[in-house]
Amino acid sequence: MSKDINKSSVEYIEDSNDEDNEDSHSAEEEQNTKDSDFVKTPPVKKRGRPKKIVRANENKSSSV
């Protein structure tokens, strides 16, 4: 009996999710803009890392 109740509640959640999906979409679109900003930030950080490597290479050259 308990399992049956769980099943129907899951079905109900899925149904309401379908309706919420439309709202979620607009919310996701807004978040996507924020996400792309976040995505743009990591590459900048990655660029900083190679610079450090270049510096290390320069240091090695200086050492030699």
N, C-alpha and C positions, 0 to 999 in steps of 0.2 A: 504493500500500500504506500509506504513511504517513497519507494522508487517511482511509483506512478505520479505522486505529487511532484517530485523533482522533475520528471519528464515534462509534465504540463507546464511547470514554471519555466523550464528551459525554453519550451516552445513559445511561451508568452514573451519571454525576454527577446528571443529571436525576432518575433513579430514587431515588438516595440523598437527593436534595433533598426529594422527596415525603415520605420518612420523617422527615427532619430538620424538615420544615415544622411538624410538631406541636410539636416542642421549640422551634422558632423562635417559634411563636405565644405560648407562655407567656413566653418571653424578651421578645418584643415588648410583651406586655401590661405586664410590669414596667417596660420602658423607657418605655412610654406615660405611666406615672405620672410618671417623671422628666421626660419631654418636656413634659407639661402644666405642670410646675413651671417649666421653661425658658420655655415659651410665656407663662406668667403674668408672668415677669420683664420681657420686652421691652415689653409694654404700659406697665409702670410707667416704663420709660425713656422711652417715647414721651410719656408724660404730662409728664415733666420737660422735654421739648423745648418743647412749647406754652407752658409756664410761662416759658421764656426769651423766647419770642416776645412774650408778654404783657408781660414786663419791658421788652423793647425798645420796645413800644408806649407803656408808661408813660414811659419815658425820652424818647421823642419828644414826648409830651404835656408833659413837664416842660420840655423844650427850648423848645417853642413857648410 
